[in-house]
Amino acid sequence: MIKRIDLIKKIRRVTPENFNALALEMFQYQALENPVYHRYLGLLGIAANEVHDIEAIPFLPIQLFKNHSIKSGDWLPEATFTSSGTTGQQTSQHEVRDLSFYQENTLRGFEYFYHKINDYCVLALLPSYLERSGSSLVSMVDFFIRQSRYSQSGFFLKNIDELLIILRKNQREGIPTLLIGVSFALLDLAEKTKEDFSNIIIMETGGMKGRRKEMIRAELHEVLCKSFNVNQIHSEYGMTELLSQAYSQGGEQATFQGAPTLGVLARDISDPFAYVDYGRTGGLNIIDLANVDTCSFIATDDLGRVYANRRFEVLGRFDNSDVRGCNLMVF
């Protein structure tokens, strides 16, 4: 019998070489312990003990986080992450059994690509997220800020002048600095001033949140690079329904790489149970091993391309994704 405590130990030691084996073990655990996922598999006619390859694992449609409690096991949540949405729109809810495990995992994911977080001054420009409750991004960045050894680390909502003073000082003194912001807020900052922030990591989290016209990532990065005199803009990819993140460190062919606990497949747009070749556009299926207490296998509404080196691109979203739920799920 597969036990949660054993899975947690393996998650902390996961590598690209043992990722697939652990994913299959996670599937067997959640197929039994997650009532919603168990029913989904039953409606598909899938016998869990006959699944021996990750491409044979059915991925749960992400829309089910909007109207079902997705849990593996019986437990009470320590926190609940919620997605943003327009008035009257139903939002996703991701219940978190152990907030400290989430924080541990996000820290390990960030430090897999960057230095220790306490070496950075962490400055956050996330107005749309701070204006509501339940944001997983705010929870992650707040944890990063609290780990930083720099007292000037913090969130900046409307105090942009103070933010600029700190950025200029850190640039001048060579203090390692991470400025993480939602796209529209970074554009607002770029329009306010032209600066030399060449020593600062500028990381966008995507999303115009209805505040600005949508832009492709390359166009956004070009504007920000020119305004801040940096060679590349970094990016973070995450969502309410995931407890792991992916990062891009920019450049001409910027692609994302998942944290050790995250893997990505590209499904066929016309057949959700088939996969496309590397480099072809498809719907992104995410394996998030950190979702041990919910569901690690999620069919997202994002379009993208996956490459043989385990990196991936995000190209956009399905049209009318809110009405594309799995019609097998009738409760």
Sequence and secondary structure as in RCSB ss.txt:
>XXXX:A:sequence
MIKRIDLIKKIRRVTPENFNALALEMFQYQALENPVYHRYLGLLGIAANEVHDIEAIPFLPIQLFKNHSIKSGDW
LPEATFTSSGTTGQQTSQHEVRDLSFYQENTLRGFEYFYHKINDYCVLALLPSYLERSGSSLVSMVDFFIRQSRY
SQSGFFLKNIDELLIILRKNQREGIPTLLIGVSFALLDLAEKTKEDFSNIIIMETGGMKGRRKEMIRAELHEVLC
KSFNVNQIHSEYGMTELLSQAYSQGGEQATFQGAPTLGVLARDISDPFAYVDYGRTGGLNIIDLANVDTCSFIAT
DDLGRVYANRRFEVLGRFDNSDVRGCNLMVF
>XXXX:A:secstr
   HHHHHHHHTT  TTTHHHHHHHHHHHHHHH HHHHHHHHHHT  GGG  SGGGS  EEGGGGGTS   SSS 
  SEEEE    TT    EEEES HHHHHHHHHHHHHHHSS GGGSEEEEE HHHHTSS  HHHHHHHHHHHH S 
TT EE SS HHHHHHHHHHHHHHT  EEEEE HHHHHHHHHH     TTEEEEE    TTSS    HHHHHHHHH
HHHT S  EEEE  TT S  EEE  STT  EEE TTEEEEEE SS TTSB  TTSEEEEEEEETT TTS SEEEE
EEEEEE TTSEEEEEEE TTGGG   TT   
